[in-house]
Amino acid sequence: MRFLIDECTGPAIAEWLREQKHEVCSVYDEARGLDDDAIIQKAFMENWILITNDKDFGEKIYREGQPHRGVILLRLDDERATTKIEVLRRLLRNYAERLPDQFVVVTEAKVRFARR
């Protein structure tokens, strides 16, 4: 799969996804400081599923109507990279085929596919 990793999500997540043989673009490594509008546009135009911790992307999609190719919003109590990796491991194992073009909110305990 193709993932664009938001700067706030961190380079460790991008590295782990690459190790899992996914195609990854890391904002932290490749475009640090890119604003949210540019990130969501890049993800859409280049067909990336965005992984972020930034709930502002919900506003961009649901209030502003910006198009996307998929967003995974991590809403975690524990923001350590090890927790993010474990949550993403479970998400990909159980829901990989459902991720494209969906807005998904993921916590340590739940996965919710948001309505359009």
Secondary structure, DSSP 4 states (H G I P E B T S, - for coil): -EEEEPTTT-HHHHHHHHHTT-EEEEHHHHSTT--HHHHHHHHHHTT-EEEES-THHHHHHHTS----S-EEEE--S---HHHHHHHHHHHHHHHGGG-TT-EEEE-SS-EEE---
